[in-house]
Amino acid sequence: MDDTVKLTSINVVLGIIAGVLSGIFTIGMLGIKNDMIGLLIGIIFVYASLKIADMISTEDLDRSQKIWDCVLPFFFTWVIVWILLANYL
């Protein structure tokens, strides 16, 4: 499997997980209602996904490839899931 497909797939799954966690803190399901915790979760997951990308990739990734294969799929998935959960739960 190509590195691009692996990295994009992993970051979409991480985006869903981070979006659910951010949504939980936004609507206050755990007793803590704070949007900034949701944002902090997203930032932590982006940093973790970039570290995972360095471990998974077989070739050296440049900055633009990391942005297109890691950050953008994660960001769009995270924001969509977070907004849907915050608006409909």
N, C-alpha and C positions, 0 to 999 in steps of 0.2 A: 504494500500500500504506500502511496506517495505521502511524503511528509506534510504537504499542504492539506490533504484530506484528513490525516490524523489530527493535526493541530486545530483545524477548523472544527472538527467533530468534538474534540475534547473541550474546546472553548464554548461551543454552543451548550453542552451539558453543564459546564461550570456556570454559564450565564443563567440557565434555568434554576440551578441551585441557589445562586446568589440573588436572583430575582425573587424567589420564594422567601428566602430569609429576610430580604429587604422589605418585602410586602408584609411579613409577619410583624416586623418592628414598626412599620408605618401605621398599620391599623391597630396595633397594641394588643395582639393576641397573647403575649406573654406578660402583660401587665406593664410593659414599658412602651410608651408611644413616643417615638422620636425619629424623625426623618433623617437626621444626621447620622444615626447609627446605620441606617440603610445605605447611605452614601459611603460611609467608612467600610462597610462590608464589601461594596463594589470595588473600592480602591484596593483593599487587601486581596481580593480575588484576582484583580488585574495583575498585581505584582506576583502572585503565586502562579498565574498562568504563564507569565513570561519566564519564570524560573523553570516551570515544567517544560516549556518549549525548548529551552536550552538542553534539557536532559533527553528529550524525545528525538529531536532532530538529528539525523545522521550527517548532515552537511552544515556548514556554518551559515547562519541566517543573518542577513543584513537588517538594518533598522526598518526599512520600508516593508520588507517581507514579514517581519514580526507584527507590524501594524496591521497589514492586510489579513494575515492568517490568524492572529491571536486577539488583538485588541478590538478590532471592529466587529467580528462575529460575537465576541463576548459582550461588548457594549450594547449592540442592538438587541440581542436576546435578553440581556439583563433589564434594559429599560422597558421593553415590551411587556415582559412578565411582571415587573414591578408595578407598572402603570395599570395593567389589567387587574392585578390583585388589589391594589389600593382603591380602585374605582368600583369594583364589583363585589367586594367582600364586606 
